[in-house]
Amino acid sequence: LHQWFYGIIGTDQINEPFFDEGLVNYLSSVLAGGKARFMEPNMGFLKKRLEDYSSYDEYCQYVYNDAAYYFGKLAAELGNNFYDLLKRVYKEKIHSIVYYNEFVNYLDEYRRN
């Protein structure tokens, strides 16, 4: 799933490491039949830069697990609109970087509809 982003859509891995990794981890669990189980997240990952993590374990918990659960909750909230949102981001941000605040703007539009 990193190929969906890699070289086509970039993210800010230094300031927003959760964005790419959490989304890919969530989508991977969907492709695996939804068998991955994530615990209720600590939403602190939204404010952590790469340098803010005190250990590799903390990084993995926030960036892979908590962020994946967050994206799973968004997908449950939006239903198929979540995947329409991803398609739109793909079409509009191809060969550029998408930042989380931009994603939130897209998300807000889909929540209003």
C-alpha positions in Angstrom: 0.0 0.0 0.0 2.9 2.3 0.3 3.0 2.3 -3.5 -0.3 4.2 -3.4 1.7 7.1 -1.9 5.3 6.4 -2.8 6.3 8.6 -5.7 2.7 9.5 -6.4 1.5 11.2 -3.2 3.9 12.2 -0.5 3.4 13.0 3.2 5.5 14.9 5.7 7.2 12.0 7.5 9.1 14.3 9.8 6.2 16.4 11.1 3.3 14.0 10.5 4.7 10.5 10.6 1.3 9.1 11.7 -0.4 10.2 8.5 1.1 7.8 6.0 1.9 4.9 8.3 -1.4 4.9 10.1 -3.4 5.1 6.9 -1.4 2.4 5.3 -1.7 0.2 8.4 -5.4 0.6 8.5 -5.8 -0.1 4.7 -3.6 -3.2 5.0 -5.8 -4.5 7.8 -8.9 -4.0 5.5 -7.1 -5.9 2.7 -6.3 -8.7 5.2 -10.0 -9.1 5.8 -10.2 -6.7 8.7 -8.6 -9.1 11.1 -6.2 -6.6 12.6 -7.6 -5.3 15.9 -6.5 -1.9 17.2 -7.1 -0.5 20.7 -8.7 2.8 21.4 -6.1 5.4 20.4 -4.2 8.0 22.3 -4.8 10.9 20.0 -1.5 12.5 21.0 0.0 11.2 17.7 -1.7 14.2 16.0 0.8 16.5 17.7 4.0 14.5 17.6 6.8 15.1 15.2 9.3 12.3 14.5 11.7 13.7 17.1 9.1 13.8 19.8 9.0 10.1 20.3 11.0 8.8 23.3 11.4 5.3 22.0 10.8 3.0 19.1 8.0 1.3 21.0 6.2 4.6 21.6 6.6 5.5 17.9 5.1 2.1 16.8 2.2 2.4 19.2 1.2 5.9 18.1 2.2 5.9 14.5 1.1 2.4 13.5 -1.6 1.4 16.0 -3.2 4.5 17.3 -3.3 6.2 13.9 -4.6 3.1 12.2 -7.5 2.9 14.7 -8.2 6.6 14.0 -8.4 6.0 10.3 -10.6 3.0 10.9 -13.0 5.1 12.9 -13.1 7.7 10.1 -13.8 4.9 7.6 -16.6 3.6 9.8 -18.1 7.1 10.2 -18.0 7.9 6.4 -18.6 4.4 5.0 -17.9 4.3 1.3 -17.4 8.0 1.2 -14.0 7.4 3.0 -12.8 5.6 -0.1 -14.2 8.3 -2.3 -12.3 10.8 -0.2 -9.1 8.9 -0.8 -9.7 8.8 -4.5 -10.3 12.5 -4.6 -7.1 13.2 -2.6 -5.3 10.9 -5.0 -6.6 12.8 -8.1 -6.0 16.3 -6.7 -2.7 15.7 -5.0 -1.0 13.4 -7.5 2.8 14.0 -7.6 2.7 16.4 -4.6 2.6 16.3 -0.8 -0.6 16.2 1.1 -0.4 17.5 4.6 -2.8 16.4 7.4 -4.5 19.8 7.6 -5.4 19.5 3.9 -6.7 16.0 4.5 -8.9 17.4 7.3 -10.3 20.0 4.9 -11.3 17.1 2.5 -12.7 15.2 5.5 -14.8 18.2 6.6 -16.3 18.4 3.1 -17.3 14.8 3.2 -18.7 15.1 6.7 -20.9 18.0 5.5 -22.3 16.0 2.6 
